[in-house]
Each structure stands twice: as C-alpha cells, then as structure tokens.
Amino acid sequence: MALEAVSRRLEVTLERWPLREPFAISRHVFIDSLVLTVHLHEPGCSGRGECEPHEFDQTVGLEAQAALLRLASEPGWLDGLDRSNILERLPCTPLRNALDCALWDLDAKRNGRRAWSLEPALADRVGPAGPVQCIPTVALDDPHAMAAAVARCTDAPLLKVKLGGADGRDGERLEAVSAAWRARPLLVDVNAGWTSSDLQRWLPLAQRLNVVVIEQPLPPGADGELPRPPGDLRFCADESCTDRGSLPRVAPHYQMVNVKLDKTGGLTEALALIDEARRQGLAWMVGSNGGTSLAMAPLYLLAHGAACVDAGAGHLVADRDPPLDVRQGWLHAPSPALWG
C-alpha cells in the first residue's frame, strides 16, 4: 500500500520471511518472521525501516499497517514528522520502531552521511569502533539436540541458551549444553518461562555450570520475587524492560537490561534507554526479535559498549539484498544500500 503526502510518500508492506529451520523458545515455535516494512519517500531520497508487529499473529500486522496509513492520511502529519518529535507523536510500539528507523535512514541518505554520524555522541562511540562480536544462540529443544547445535555455533566468549521448557528437563538441557560448550560462560534465556520455585531449583546448577547471566527468568510483574543473584551472576530484564518508563520497576531487581528496537519503539528511544540505564548503573545487552537484515541493521548503533550482542544472520531462507554484514560472528557496519 502507498499513500501520498504533500512532499512525502509512505509505503507500508507486510510479509512473511521463512526461517531456515524452526526456532523454539518457552512460549512459541517460530517457522517464519512476520515483518512490516516502512518506506518513506521524499523528492530525491528515501528511507526504510522494519519491525515485527507481533511475534506470530498476522491479524495484528494488518491492523498495524492500516493504523499507520490512517495516521499518514491526516493533512501535514507525515511531512511534520521527524526524529525530534516521533516519541511524542506516536506511542511505544513496534510500528513506531519501523517508522523511526526509516526516519534515521532518510536523514542519513538526505545528508550523505552514515546514520551514527547524525549525533555527535553516537559518532564518537560508533564511528571509529569497527565490528562487534555477536553471541550465538541455541534454541529450546531436546537436550541431545541442543548439545549437537553447539557444534554449529560460531566460537564466541559467550553462548546464549534458550530454556523454560514445561517438561522439567531444563537441568538436563543446561548440563548437555555446558558439556558441549566445554564449561565456558553461558547466558541462559528463559523468556519468562520459570516460576520462583523453578528459579530456586536451577540457580545452584546454573552457578556451578558457569552461567553468568539469566535473562528474564520470571514473568513480567513477578520481578519482585527475584532473589539477590549469587556471586557474579546477573539477572537481565527482557520482557520486563521496554523503554525508559520501565526502568523504575526494573532497576531494583535486575543488573542488566536487553534493549530491542521493537520493545523501545525505535532507535531514538533505544539510545535514550541505554543512556538512562548506564546512569542507573545497569549493564545492557542488545537483542533482536528476528526479522530480516533490515530490522537488525540499526542494532549496529546500539552494540558498541554493550555487555553482549545477540544479533546474527543466516537464519532466513532468503534475506534482503544486500544482507547484513556478519562474518564469523562479527557484526560489521551495514551497507548504506541496506540501511543508514
């Protein structure tokens, strides 16, 4: 669909991109990525961004597509939108993320500069830094299958492991992966799949097996039930941490936050969230909800200084052209033809 504005044109598409193989977490098994892509055109240049309007419900995607087109039909709304006012003009949703990333891309293209050079503080952190290392992820599966998957992971200082199975076998999974990973550091991601009793059950094992981070062990709202983490282990908020507004609830119970663009409603708020988290003494990691290389390209601007970066490539049957530049587990600056 496309809609004309006074000097801008908005194009919004909704697509499914099949995964190479199913990817399981505690609450769902994914076989594809449902993505909404925004193209923002103005005379002489255009910018684009992508989000996942919902993890697996196309109805939500269609509603998001229609909602954005309705907003853009209001006289002057699209022409008056920019990175300085998008947080006030749109609520925090994945939809805002796609539009915000399109605005960053548009500004970069219009000025003939890379996106990180648009803000001086960001340019100082990102410009000279070069590539960043990504961590591989093992999906939730049978313990033997998870151990076998470790052999396919790019060597890295940290491995992310999906747990939260409802069958009571998370201990077996953790033992199997740790043995295959040769007892190197692990990040366990539970996707809110444990109860307080589960956490107490698995915490001693996690500490013994060199788990250094447990990501979102309990459902949002149960954060107050988190114990003080033992030793150097840290709890990381994912589903409990959306934007800056969530930090007062998160900071007393977690030591790290996972910053994802769909949760923050865009790159602008993600950068602000990182700055505020740092001021409050919280570490941060960078994550992705999946999608194509277009969704993950802006993560390059968030990755420098992060405790770890959970963003990769090669998970789709087909990808954008050009794709995100990830070589041997290292995330390089995206091509300007892709984004930014």
QUITAKA-V925992 format. One record per helix or strand of 2 or more residues. SS is the DSSP state (~ for helix, > for strand). FROM is the first residue (numbers start at 1). TO is the last residue. If there is no record, write none. Layout:
# QUITAKA-V925992
SS|FROM|TO / SS|FROM|TO
This chain:
# QUITAKA-V925992
>|2|4 / >|8|24 / >|29|42 / >|45|51 / ~|58|72 / ~|86|89 / ~|94|111 / ~|115|118 / ~|120|126 / >|132|133 / >|136|138 / ~|143|150 / >|159|162 / ~|170|180 / >|186|189 / ~|196|208 / >|211|215 / ~|223|225 / >|234|237 / ~|244|250 / >|256|259 / ~|261|264 / ~|267|279 / >|283|286 / ~|293|297 / ~|300|303 / >|326|327 / >|330|331
